Amino acid sequence: MDEKILNVPDMTCGHCKASIEGALGKLSGVQCEVKLEAKEVKVRFDPAATPLTSIVDAIEGQGFTVAGG
Ligand SMILES: [Cu+2]
């Protein structure tokens, strides 16, 4: 499993957190921990099943911007 911390500065509330958790929960082999106060999403993932680009796409598909990558 790879681990990566993504910066998602647009997250503001529990609904944002739930949206991201829901979107990432649909991806194969992905576990996430959303840290709202830090504006961070920590992901653990199997890059053979789901590449990081797909994780970023899923977050951005919910209307958020992933900064830095
Ligand atoms: Cu929100």
N, CA, C, O and the ligand as a Tripos MOL2 file, in Angstrom:
@<TRIPOS>MOLECULE
protein
  277   275    70     0     0
PROTEIN
NO_CHARGES

@<TRIPOS>ATOM
      1 N           0.8490   -1.1980    0.0000 N.3       1 MET1
      2 CA          0.0000    0.0000    0.0000 C.3       1 MET1
      3 C           0.8810    1.2440    0.0000 C.2       1 MET1
      4 O           1.8710    1.3220    0.7280 O.2       1 MET1
      5 N           0.5100    2.2010   -0.8170 N.am      2 ASP2
      6 CA          1.1610    3.5020   -0.7900 C.3       2 ASP2
      7 C           0.3620    4.4240    0.1280 C.2       2 ASP2
      8 O          -0.8290    4.2150    0.3600 O.2       2 ASP2
      9 N           1.0310    5.4330    0.6370 N.am      3 GLU3
     10 CA          0.3580    6.3990    1.4860 C.3       3 GLU3
     11 C           0.7150    7.7930    0.9950 C.2       3 GLU3
     12 O           1.8540    8.0670    0.6200 O.2       3 GLU3
     13 N          -0.2870    8.6670    1.0070 N.am      4 LYS4
     14 CA         -0.0500   10.0160    0.4920 C.3       4 LYS4
     15 C          -0.9850   10.9720    1.2210 C.2       4 LYS4
     16 O          -2.1280   10.6280    1.5240 O.2       4 LYS4
     17 N          -0.4910   12.1690    1.4970 N.am      5 ILE5
     18 CA         -1.3430   13.1950    2.0910 C.3       5 ILE5
     19 C          -1.6490   14.2360    1.0320 C.2       5 ILE5
     20 O          -0.7430   14.8570    0.4760 O.2       5 ILE5
     21 N          -2.9240   14.4200    0.7590 N.am      6 LEU6
     22 CA         -3.3690   15.3950   -0.2360 C.3       6 LEU6
     23 C          -3.9020   16.6310    0.4760 C.2       6 LEU6
     24 O          -4.6180   16.5230    1.4720 O.2       6 LEU6
     25 N          -3.5560   17.7870   -0.0320 N.am      7 ASN7
     26 CA         -4.0780   19.0310    0.5230 C.3       7 ASN7
     27 C          -5.3420   19.4280   -0.2340 C.2       7 ASN7
     28 O          -5.3380   19.5740   -1.4560 O.2       7 ASN7
     29 N          -6.4210   19.5970    0.5260 N.am      8 VAL8
     30 CA         -7.7070   19.9580   -0.0770 C.3       8 VAL8
     31 C          -8.2320   21.1950    0.6610 C.2       8 VAL8
     32 O          -9.0520   21.0780    1.5720 O.2       8 VAL8
     33 N          -7.7560   22.3750    0.2630 N.am      9 PRO9
     34 CA         -8.0690   23.5920    1.0250 C.3       9 PRO9
     35 C          -9.5410   24.0020    0.9900 C.2       9 PRO9
     36 O          -9.9780   24.7930    1.8260 O.2       9 PRO9
     37 N         -10.3180   23.4700    0.0260 N.am     10 ASP10
     38 CA        -11.7310   23.8550   -0.0870 C.3      10 ASP10
     39 C         -12.6250   23.2090    0.9690 C.2      10 ASP10
     40 O         -13.7760   23.6170    1.1220 O.2      10 ASP10
     41 N         -12.1320   22.2250    1.6920 N.am     11 MET11
     42 CA        -12.9910   21.5420    2.6680 C.3      11 MET11
     43 C         -13.3160   22.4860    3.8190 C.2      11 MET11
     44 O         -12.4290   23.1100    4.4020 O.2      11 MET11
     45 N         -14.6070   22.5780    4.1330 N.am     12 THR12
     46 CA        -14.9800   23.5000    5.2010 C.3      12 THR12
     47 C         -15.8280   22.8740    6.2980 C.2      12 THR12
     48 O         -15.8850   23.4190    7.4010 O.2      12 THR12
     49 N         -16.4830   21.7600    6.0380 N.am     13 CYS13
     50 CA        -17.4320   21.2570    7.0320 C.3      13 CYS13
     51 C         -17.5740   19.7410    6.9390 C.2      13 CYS13
     52 O         -16.9530   19.0850    6.1020 O.2      13 CYS13
     53 N         -18.3930   19.2200    7.8040 N.am     14 GLY14
     54 CA        -18.6070   17.7820    7.8480 C.3      14 GLY14
     55 C         -19.1980   17.2280    6.5620 C.2      14 GLY14
     56 O         -18.9740   16.0690    6.2120 O.2      14 GLY14
     57 N         -19.9530   18.0650    5.8640 N.am     15 HIS15
     58 CA        -20.5250   17.6120    4.5970 C.3      15 HIS15
     59 C         -19.4310   17.4070    3.5580 C.2      15 HIS15
     60 O         -19.4760   16.4540    2.7800 O.2      15 HIS15
     61 N         -18.4610   18.2930    3.5450 N.am     16 CYS16
     62 CA        -17.3210   18.1350    2.6460 C.3      16 CYS16
     63 C         -16.6060   16.8200    2.9480 C.2      16 CYS16
     64 O         -16.2710   16.0480    2.0500 O.2      16 CYS16
     65 N         -16.3880   16.5950    4.2160 N.am     17 LYS17
     66 CA        -15.7010   15.3850    4.6640 C.3      17 LYS17
     67 C         -16.4610   14.1500    4.1910 C.2      17 LYS17
     68 O         -15.8690   13.2080    3.6630 O.2      17 LYS17
     69 N         -17.7920   14.1660    4.3880 N.am     18 ALA18
     70 CA        -18.6100   13.0180    4.0070 C.3      18 ALA18
     71 C         -18.5990   12.8110    2.4910 C.2      18 ALA18
     72 O         -18.5880   11.6740    2.0210 O.2      18 ALA18
     73 N         -18.6010   13.9050    1.7260 N.am     19 SER19
     74 CA        -18.5850   13.7950    0.2670 C.3      19 SER19
     75 C         -17.3180   13.1020   -0.2100 C.2      19 SER19
     76 O         -17.3530   12.2300   -1.0790 O.2      19 SER19
     77 N         -16.2040   13.5100    0.3760 N.am     20 ILE20
     78 CA        -14.9260   12.9360   -0.0350 C.3      20 ILE20
     79 C         -14.8160   11.4920    0.4260 C.2      20 ILE20
     80 O         -14.3600   10.6270   -0.3210 O.2      20 ILE20
     81 N         -15.2320   11.2360    1.6530 N.am     21 GLU21
     82 CA        -15.1880    9.8500    2.1430 C.3      21 GLU21
     83 C         -16.0680    8.9460    1.2820 C.2      21 GLU21
     84 O         -15.7020    7.8070    0.9920 O.2      21 GLU21
     85 N         -17.2220    9.4560    0.8780 N.am     22 GLY22
     86 CA        -18.1320    8.6640    0.0500 C.3      22 GLY22
     87 C         -17.5370    8.3620   -1.3100 C.2      22 GLY22
     88 O         -17.6240    7.2370   -1.8030 O.2      22 GLY22
     89 N         -16.9260    9.3870   -1.9220 N.am     23 ALA23
     90 CA        -16.3510    9.2090   -3.2580 C.3      23 ALA23
     91 C         -15.1690    8.2490   -3.2140 C.2      23 ALA23
     92 O         -15.0270    7.3940   -4.0880 O.2      23 ALA23
     93 N         -14.3240    8.3880   -2.2030 N.am     24 LEU24
     94 CA        -13.1390    7.5280   -2.1280 C.3      24 LEU24
     95 C         -13.5160    6.1150   -1.7000 C.2      24 LEU24
     96 O         -12.8220    5.1530   -2.0310 O.2      24 LEU24
     97 N         -14.6170    5.9940   -0.9640 N.am     25 GLY25
     98 CA        -15.0770    4.6830   -0.5290 C.3      25 GLY25
     99 C         -15.5020    3.7880   -1.6810 C.2      25 GLY25
    100 O         -15.5450    2.5650   -1.5430 O.2      25 GLY25
    101 N         -15.8160    4.4020   -2.8240 N.am     26 LYS26
    102 CA        -16.2310    3.6160   -3.9920 C.3      26 LYS26
    103 C         -15.0440    3.0850   -4.7740 C.2      26 LYS26
    104 O         -15.2120    2.2390   -5.6520 O.2      26 LYS26
    105 N         -13.8440    3.5690   -4.4700 N.am     27 LEU27
    106 CA        -12.6610    3.1580   -5.2190 C.3      27 LEU27
    107 C         -12.0610    1.8940   -4.6180 C.2      27 LEU27
    108 O         -12.0460    1.7100   -3.4010 O.2      27 LEU27
    109 N         -11.5720    1.0370   -5.4870 N.am     28 SER28
    110 CA        -11.0120   -0.2400   -5.0590 C.3      28 SER28
    111 C          -9.6770   -0.0560   -4.3480 C.2      28 SER28
    112 O          -8.7730    0.6060   -4.8560 O.2      28 SER28
    113 N          -9.5690   -0.6520   -3.1650 N.am     29 GLY29
    114 CA         -8.2830   -0.6670   -2.4710 C.3      29 GLY29
    115 C          -7.8590    0.6630   -1.8850 C.2      29 GLY29
    116 O          -6.6680    0.8930   -1.6730 O.2      29 GLY29
    117 N          -8.8190    1.5460   -1.6200 N.am     30 VAL30
    118 CA         -8.4860    2.8790   -1.1060 C.3      30 VAL30
    119 C          -9.0700    3.0590    0.2890 C.2      30 VAL30
    120 O         -10.2580    2.8210    0.5070 O.2      30 VAL30
    121 N          -8.2370    3.4780    1.2270 N.am     31 GLN31
    122 CA         -8.6930    3.8590    2.5630 C.3      31 GLN31
    123 C          -8.3420    5.3270    2.7380 C.2      31 GLN31
    124 O          -7.2800    5.7680    2.2990 O.2      31 GLN31
    125 N          -9.2170    6.0820    3.3700 N.am     32 CYS32
    126 CA         -8.8970    7.4960    3.5420 C.3      32 CYS32
    127 C          -9.2110    7.9620    4.9490 C.2      32 CYS32
    128 O         -10.0540    7.4000    5.6500 O.2      32 CYS32
    129 N          -8.5100    8.9980    5.3310 N.am     33 GLU33
    130 CA         -8.7370    9.6550    6.6140 C.3      33 GLU33
    131 C          -8.7800   11.1480    6.3150 C.2      33 GLU33
    132 O          -7.7770   11.7370    5.9120 O.2      33 GLU33
    133 N          -9.9450   11.7570    6.5150 N.am     34 VAL34
    134 CA        -10.1080   13.1760    6.2100 C.3      34 VAL34
    135 C          -9.8680   13.9850    7.4740 C.2      34 VAL34
    136 O         -10.5460   13.7940    8.4830 O.2      34 VAL34
    137 N          -8.9010   14.8870    7.4120 N.am     35 LYS35
    138 CA         -8.5980   15.7660    8.5340 C.3      35 LYS35
    139 C          -9.0540   17.1670    8.1660 C.2      35 LYS35
    140 O          -8.3410   17.9350    7.5200 O.2      35 LYS35
    141 N         -10.2600   17.4670    8.5980 N.am     36 LEU36
    142 CA        -10.9180   18.7030    8.1930 C.3      36 LEU36
    143 C         -10.1430   19.9440    8.6400 C.2      36 LEU36
    144 O          -9.9600   20.8820    7.8650 O.2      36 LEU36
    145 N          -9.6900   19.9390    9.8930 N.am     37 GLU37
    146 CA         -9.0200   21.1210   10.4400 C.3      37 GLU37
    147 C          -7.7190   21.3950    9.6810 C.2      37 GLU37
    148 O          -7.3580   22.5470    9.4360 O.2      37 GLU37
    149 N          -7.0300   20.3240    9.3180 N.am     38 ALA38
    150 CA         -5.7490   20.4640    8.6160 C.3      38 ALA38
    151 C          -5.9500   20.6230    7.1130 C.2      38 ALA38
    152 O          -4.9940   20.8910    6.3840 O.2      38 ALA38
    153 N          -7.1840   20.4610    6.6470 N.am     39 LYS39
    154 CA         -7.4920   20.4910    5.2020 C.3      39 LYS39
    155 C          -6.6790   19.4400    4.4560 C.2      39 LYS39
    156 O          -6.1660   19.6700    3.3610 O.2      39 LYS39
    157 N          -6.5850   18.2920    5.0860 N.am     40 GLU40
    158 CA         -5.7970   17.2140    4.4940 C.3      40 GLU40
    159 C          -6.6280   15.9440    4.3600 C.2      40 GLU40
    160 O          -7.4920   15.6450    5.1840 O.2      40 GLU40
    161 N          -6.3340   15.2150    3.2990 N.am     41 VAL41
    162 CA         -6.9010   13.8750    3.1300 C.3      41 VAL41
    163 C          -5.7420   12.9040    3.0290 C.2      41 VAL41
    164 O          -4.9540   12.9420    2.0830 O.2      41 VAL41
    165 N          -5.6530   12.0340    4.0230 N.am     42 LYS42
    166 CA         -4.6010   11.0220    3.9990 C.3      42 LYS42
    167 C          -5.1770    9.7770    3.3450 C.2      42 LYS42
    168 O          -6.1970    9.2480    3.7860 O.2      42 LYS42
    169 N          -4.5220    9.3170    2.3000 N.am     43 VAL43
    170 CA         -5.0130    8.1370    1.6070 C.3      43 VAL43
    171 C          -3.9830    7.0190    1.6650 C.2      43 VAL43
    172 O          -2.7790    7.2480    1.5490 O.2      43 VAL43
    173 N          -4.4870    5.8090    1.8480 N.am     44 ARG44
    174 CA         -3.6670    4.6100    1.7060 C.3      44 ARG44
    175 C          -4.3030    3.8530    0.5550 C.2      44 ARG44
    176 O          -5.5130    3.6310    0.5350 O.2      44 ARG44
    177 N          -3.4820    3.4630   -0.3940 N.am     45 PHE45
    178 CA         -4.0780    2.8650   -1.5870 C.3      45 PHE45
    179 C          -3.1370    1.8730   -2.2370 C.2      45 PHE45
    180 O          -1.9190    1.9150   -2.0600 O.2      45 PHE45
    181 N          -3.7470    0.9830   -2.9940 N.am     46 ASP46
    182 CA         -3.0040    0.0170   -3.7840 C.3      46 ASP46
    183 C          -2.8930    0.5880   -5.1980 C.2      46 ASP46
    184 O          -3.8760    0.5800   -5.9400 O.2      46 ASP46
    185 N          -1.7230    1.0800   -5.5820 N.am     47 PRO47
    186 CA         -1.6000    1.7580   -6.8710 C.3      47 PRO47
    187 C          -1.8610    0.8380   -8.0640 C.2      47 PRO47
    188 O          -2.1400    1.3170   -9.1630 O.2      47 PRO47
    189 N          -1.7740   -0.4690   -7.8590 N.am     48 ALA48
    190 CA         -2.0870   -1.3950   -8.9500 C.3      48 ALA48
    191 C          -3.5940   -1.4410   -9.2010 C.2      48 ALA48
    192 O          -4.0330   -1.6820  -10.3260 O.2      48 ALA48
    193 N          -4.3820   -1.2120   -8.1560 N.am     49 ALA49
    194 CA         -5.8430   -1.2390   -8.2850 C.3      49 ALA49
    195 C          -6.3840    0.1490   -8.6400 C.2      49 ALA49
    196 O          -7.2410    0.2820   -9.5140 O.2      49 ALA49
    197 N          -5.8840    1.1650   -7.9650 N.am     50 THR50
    198 CA         -6.3620    2.5320   -8.1550 C.3      50 THR50
    199 C          -5.1830    3.4850   -8.1010 C.2      50 THR50
    200 O          -4.6140    3.6890   -7.0290 O.2      50 THR50
    201 N          -4.7960    4.0780   -9.2310 N.am     51 PRO51
    202 CA         -3.6820    5.0270   -9.2130 C.3      51 PRO51
    203 C          -4.0610    6.3310   -8.5140 C.2      51 PRO51
    204 O          -5.2380    6.6710   -8.3930 O.2      51 PRO51
    205 N          -3.0560    7.0370   -8.0660 N.am     52 LEU52
    206 CA         -3.2960    8.2980   -7.3530 C.3      52 LEU52
    207 C          -4.1150    9.2750   -8.1980 C.2      52 LEU52
    208 O          -4.9340   10.0210   -7.6600 O.2      52 LEU52
    209 N          -3.9010    9.2760   -9.5080 N.am     53 THR53
    210 CA         -4.6520   10.2080  -10.3650 C.3      53 THR53
    211 C          -6.1510    9.9660  -10.2630 C.2      53 THR53
    212 O          -6.9410   10.9060  -10.3400 O.2      53 THR53
    213 N          -6.5500    8.6900  -10.0870 N.am     54 SER54
    214 CA         -7.9780    8.3890   -9.9600 C.3      54 SER54
    215 C          -8.5330    8.8980   -8.6370 C.2      54 SER54
    216 O          -9.6920    9.3050   -8.5530 O.2      54 SER54
    217 N          -7.6960    8.8720   -7.6100 N.am     55 ILE55
    218 CA         -8.1080    9.3860   -6.3010 C.3      55 ILE55
    219 C          -8.3070   10.9010   -6.3770 C.2      55 ILE55
    220 O          -9.2940   11.4450   -5.8830 O.2      55 ILE55
    221 N          -7.3400   11.5600   -7.0100 N.am     56 VAL56
    222 CA         -7.4490   13.0190   -7.1860 C.3      56 VAL56
    223 C          -8.6930   13.3520   -8.0180 C.2      56 VAL56
    224 O          -9.4300   14.2840   -7.6950 O.2      56 VAL56
    225 N          -8.9210   12.5880   -9.0850 N.am     57 ASP57
    226 CA        -10.0990   12.8170   -9.9310 C.3      57 ASP57
    227 C         -11.3870   12.6700   -9.1330 C.2      57 ASP57
    228 O         -12.3250   13.4480   -9.3120 O.2      57 ASP57
    229 N         -11.4350   11.6670   -8.2450 N.am     58 ALA58
    230 CA        -12.6440   11.4180   -7.4580 C.3      58 ALA58
    231 C         -12.9220   12.5850   -6.5110 C.2      58 ALA58
    232 O         -14.0720   12.9820   -6.3230 O.2      58 ALA58
    233 N         -11.8560   13.1300   -5.9170 N.am     59 ILE59
    234 CA        -12.0320   14.2730   -5.0160 C.3      59 ILE59
    235 C         -12.4720   15.5010   -5.8190 C.2      59 ILE59
    236 O         -13.3830   16.2260   -5.4190 O.2      59 ILE59
    237 N         -11.8100   15.7190   -6.9530 N.am     60 GLU60
    238 CA        -12.1570   16.8840   -7.7760 C.3      60 GLU60
    239 C         -13.5470   16.7370   -8.3870 C.2      60 GLU60
    240 O         -14.2230   17.7270   -8.6670 O.2      60 GLU60
    241 N         -13.9660   15.4740   -8.5900 N.am     61 GLY61
    242 CA        -15.3130   15.2140   -9.1030 C.3      61 GLY61
    243 C         -16.4020   15.6370   -8.1240 C.2      61 GLY61
    244 O         -17.5520   15.8290   -8.5170 O.2      61 GLY61
    245 N         -16.0430   15.7830   -6.8530 N.am     62 GLN62
    246 CA        -16.9800   16.2600   -5.8340 C.3      62 GLN62
    247 C         -16.9460   17.7830   -5.7340 C.2      62 GLN62
    248 O         -17.6390   18.3640   -4.8990 O.2      62 GLN62
    249 N         -16.1570   18.4240   -6.5680 N.am     63 GLY63
    250 CA        -16.1250   19.8890   -6.6060 C.3      63 GLY63
    251 C         -15.0000   20.5180   -5.8180 C.2      63 GLY63
    252 O         -14.9910   21.7310   -5.6090 O.2      63 GLY63
    253 N         -14.0460   19.7050   -5.3730 N.am     64 PHE64
    254 CA        -12.9270   20.2340   -4.6060 C.3      64 PHE64
    255 C         -11.6840   20.3210   -5.4790 C.2      64 PHE64
    256 O         -11.5910   19.6690   -6.5190 O.2      64 PHE64
    257 N         -10.7460   21.1230   -5.0450 N.am     65 THR65
    258 CA         -9.4690   21.2110   -5.7290 C.3      65 THR65
    259 C          -8.4140   20.5720   -4.8380 C.2      65 THR65
    260 O          -8.3450   20.8390   -3.6390 O.2      65 THR65
    261 N          -7.5960   19.7250   -5.4450 N.am     66 VAL66
    262 CA         -6.4740   19.1420   -4.7250 C.3      66 VAL66
    263 C          -5.2470   19.9850   -5.0320 C.2      66 VAL66
    264 O          -4.8280   20.0840   -6.1850 O.2      66 VAL66
    265 N          -4.6760   20.5890   -4.0060 N.am     67 ALA67
    266 CA         -3.5460   21.4860   -4.1920 C.3      67 ALA67
    267 C          -2.2370   20.7070   -4.0890 C.2      67 ALA67
    268 O          -2.0890   19.8370   -3.2300 O.2      67 ALA67
    269 N          -1.3220   21.0160   -4.9420 N.am     68 GLY68
    270 CA         -0.0040   20.4250   -4.8300 C.3      68 GLY68
    271 C           0.0950   19.0100   -5.3560 C.2      68 GLY68
    272 O           1.0270   18.7130   -6.1030 O.2      68 GLY68
    273 N          -0.7970   18.1440   -5.0130 N.am     69 GLY69
    274 CA         -0.7420   16.7810   -5.5290 C.3      69 GLY69
    275 C           0.2370   15.9580   -4.7420 C.2      69 GLY69
    276 O           0.4220   14.7760   -5.0310 O.2      69 GLY69
    277 CU        -18.6690   21.4660    3.5010 Cu       70 CU70
@<TRIPOS>BOND
     1     1     2 1
     2     2     3 1
     3     3     4 2
     4     3     5 am
     5     5     6 1
     6     6     7 1
     7     7     8 2
     8     7     9 am
     9     9    10 1
    10    10    11 1
    11    11    12 2
    12    11    13 am
    13    13    14 1
    14    14    15 1
    15    15    16 2
    16    15    17 am
    17    17    18 1
    18    18    19 1
    19    19    20 2
    20    19    21 am
    21    21    22 1
    22    22    23 1
    23    23    24 2
    24    23    25 am
    25    25    26 1
    26    26    27 1
    27    27    28 2
    28    27    29 am
    29    29    30 1
    30    30    31 1
    31    31    32 2
    32    31    33 am
    33    33    34 1
    34    34    35 1
    35    35    36 2
    36    35    37 am
    37    37    38 1
    38    38    39 1
    39    39    40 2
    40    39    41 am
    41    41    42 1
    42    42    43 1
    43    43    44 2
    44    43    45 am
    45    45    46 1
    46    46    47 1
    47    47    48 2
    48    47    49 am
    49    49    50 1
    50    50    51 1
    51    51    52 2
    52    51    53 am
    53    53    54 1
    54    54    55 1
    55    55    56 2
    56    55    57 am
    57    57    58 1
    58    58    59 1
    59    59    60 2
    60    59    61 am
    61    61    62 1
    62    62    63 1
    63    63    64 2
    64    63    65 am
    65    65    66 1
    66    66    67 1
    67    67    68 2
    68    67    69 am
    69    69    70 1
    70    70    71 1
    71    71    72 2
    72    71    73 am
    73    73    74 1
    74    74    75 1
    75    75    76 2
    76    75    77 am
    77    77    78 1
    78    78    79 1
    79    79    80 2
    80    79    81 am
    81    81    82 1
    82    82    83 1
    83    83    84 2
    84    83    85 am
    85    85    86 1
    86    86    87 1
    87    87    88 2
    88    87    89 am
    89    89    90 1
    90    90    91 1
    91    91    92 2
    92    91    93 am
    93    93    94 1
    94    94    95 1
    95    95    96 2
    96    95    97 am
    97    97    98 1
    98    98    99 1
    99    99   100 2
   100    99   101 am
   101   101   102 1
   102   102   103 1
   103   103   104 2
   104   103   105 am
   105   105   106 1
   106   106   107 1
   107   107   108 2
   108   107   109 am
   109   109   110 1
   110   110   111 1
   111   111   112 2
   112   111   113 am
   113   113   114 1
   114   114   115 1
   115   115   116 2
   116   115   117 am
   117   117   118 1
   118   118   119 1
   119   119   120 2
   120   119   121 am
   121   121   122 1
   122   122   123 1
   123   123   124 2
   124   123   125 am
   125   125   126 1
   126   126   127 1
   127   127   128 2
   128   127   129 am
   129   129   130 1
   130   130   131 1
   131   131   132 2
   132   131   133 am
   133   133   134 1
   134   134   135 1
   135   135   136 2
   136   135   137 am
   137   137   138 1
   138   138   139 1
   139   139   140 2
   140   139   141 am
   141   141   142 1
   142   142   143 1
   143   143   144 2
   144   143   145 am
   145   145   146 1
   146   146   147 1
   147   147   148 2
   148   147   149 am
   149   149   150 1
   150   150   151 1
   151   151   152 2
   152   151   153 am
   153   153   154 1
   154   154   155 1
   155   155   156 2
   156   155   157 am
   157   157   158 1
   158   158   159 1
   159   159   160 2
   160   159   161 am
   161   161   162 1
   162   162   163 1
   163   163   164 2
   164   163   165 am
   165   165   166 1
   166   166   167 1
   167   167   168 2
   168   167   169 am
   169   169   170 1
   170   170   171 1
   171   171   172 2
   172   171   173 am
   173   173   174 1
   174   174   175 1
   175   175   176 2
   176   175   177 am
   177   177   178 1
   178   178   179 1
   179   179   180 2
   180   179   181 am
   181   181   182 1
   182   182   183 1
   183   183   184 2
   184   183   185 am
   185   185   186 1
   186   186   187 1
   187   187   188 2
   188   187   189 am
   189   189   190 1
   190   190   191 1
   191   191   192 2
   192   191   193 am
   193   193   194 1
   194   194   195 1
   195   195   196 2
   196   195   197 am
   197   197   198 1
   198   198   199 1
   199   199   200 2
   200   199   201 am
   201   201   202 1
   202   202   203 1
   203   203   204 2
   204   203   205 am
   205   205   206 1
   206   206   207 1
   207   207   208 2
   208   207   209 am
   209   209   210 1
   210   210   211 1
   211   211   212 2
   212   211   213 am
   213   213   214 1
   214   214   215 1
   215   215   216 2
   216   215   217 am
   217   217   218 1
   218   218   219 1
   219   219   220 2
   220   219   221 am
   221   221   222 1
   222   222   223 1
   223   223   224 2
   224   223   225 am
   225   225   226 1
   226   226   227 1
   227   227   228 2
   228   227   229 am
   229   229   230 1
   230   230   231 1
   231   231   232 2
   232   231   233 am
   233   233   234 1
   234   234   235 1
   235   235   236 2
   236   235   237 am
   237   237   238 1
   238   238   239 1
   239   239   240 2
   240   239   241 am
   241   241   242 1
   242   242   243 1
   243   243   244 2
   244   243   245 am
   245   245   246 1
   246   246   247 1
   247   247   248 2
   248   247   249 am
   249   249   250 1
   250   250   251 1
   251   251   252 2
   252   251   253 am
   253   253   254 1
   254   254   255 1
   255   255   256 2
   256   255   257 am
   257   257   258 1
   258   258   259 1
   259   259   260 2
   260   259   261 am
   261   261   262 1
   262   262   263 1
   263   263   264 2
   264   263   265 am
   265   265   266 1
   266   266   267 1
   267   267   268 2
   268   267   269 am
   269   269   270 1
   270   270   271 1
   271   271   272 2
   272   271   273 am
   273   273   274 1
   274   274   275 1
   275   275   276 2
@<TRIPOS>SUBSTRUCTURE
     1 MET1         2 RESIDUE 1 A MET
     2 ASP2         6 RESIDUE 1 A ASP
     3 GLU3        10 RESIDUE 1 A GLU
     4 LYS4        14 RESIDUE 1 A LYS
     5 ILE5        18 RESIDUE 1 A ILE
     6 LEU6        22 RESIDUE 1 A LEU
     7 ASN7        26 RESIDUE 1 A ASN
     8 VAL8        30 RESIDUE 1 A VAL
     9 PRO9        34 RESIDUE 1 A PRO
    10 ASP10       38 RESIDUE 1 A ASP
    11 MET11       42 RESIDUE 1 A MET
    12 THR12       46 RESIDUE 1 A THR
    13 CYS13       50 RESIDUE 1 A CYS
    14 GLY14       54 RESIDUE 1 A GLY
    15 HIS15       58 RESIDUE 1 A HIS
    16 CYS16       62 RESIDUE 1 A CYS
    17 LYS17       66 RESIDUE 1 A LYS
    18 ALA18       70 RESIDUE 1 A ALA
    19 SER19       74 RESIDUE 1 A SER
    20 ILE20       78 RESIDUE 1 A ILE
    21 GLU21       82 RESIDUE 1 A GLU
    22 GLY22       86 RESIDUE 1 A GLY
    23 ALA23       90 RESIDUE 1 A ALA
    24 LEU24       94 RESIDUE 1 A LEU
    25 GLY25       98 RESIDUE 1 A GLY
    26 LYS26      102 RESIDUE 1 A LYS
    27 LEU27      106 RESIDUE 1 A LEU
    28 SER28      110 RESIDUE 1 A SER
    29 GLY29      114 RESIDUE 1 A GLY
    30 VAL30      118 RESIDUE 1 A VAL
    31 GLN31      122 RESIDUE 1 A GLN
    32 CYS32      126 RESIDUE 1 A CYS
    33 GLU33      130 RESIDUE 1 A GLU
    34 VAL34      134 RESIDUE 1 A VAL
    35 LYS35      138 RESIDUE 1 A LYS
    36 LEU36      142 RESIDUE 1 A LEU
    37 GLU37      146 RESIDUE 1 A GLU
    38 ALA38      150 RESIDUE 1 A ALA
    39 LYS39      154 RESIDUE 1 A LYS
    40 GLU40      158 RESIDUE 1 A GLU
    41 VAL41      162 RESIDUE 1 A VAL
    42 LYS42      166 RESIDUE 1 A LYS
    43 VAL43      170 RESIDUE 1 A VAL
    44 ARG44      174 RESIDUE 1 A ARG
    45 PHE45      178 RESIDUE 1 A PHE
    46 ASP46      182 RESIDUE 1 A ASP
    47 PRO47      186 RESIDUE 1 A PRO
    48 ALA48      190 RESIDUE 1 A ALA
    49 ALA49      194 RESIDUE 1 A ALA
    50 THR50      198 RESIDUE 1 A THR
    51 PRO51      202 RESIDUE 1 A PRO
    52 LEU52      206 RESIDUE 1 A LEU
    53 THR53      210 RESIDUE 1 A THR
    54 SER54      214 RESIDUE 1 A SER
    55 ILE55      218 RESIDUE 1 A ILE
    56 VAL56      222 RESIDUE 1 A VAL
    57 ASP57      226 RESIDUE 1 A ASP
    58 ALA58      230 RESIDUE 1 A ALA
    59 ILE59      234 RESIDUE 1 A ILE
    60 GLU60      238 RESIDUE 1 A GLU
    61 GLY61      242 RESIDUE 1 A GLY
    62 GLN62      246 RESIDUE 1 A GLN
    63 GLY63      250 RESIDUE 1 A GLY
    64 PHE64      254 RESIDUE 1 A PHE
    65 THR65      258 RESIDUE 1 A THR
    66 VAL66      262 RESIDUE 1 A VAL
    67 ALA67      266 RESIDUE 1 A ALA
    68 GLY68      270 RESIDUE 1 A GLY
    69 GLY69      274 RESIDUE 1 A GLY
    70 CU70       277 GROUP 0 **** ****
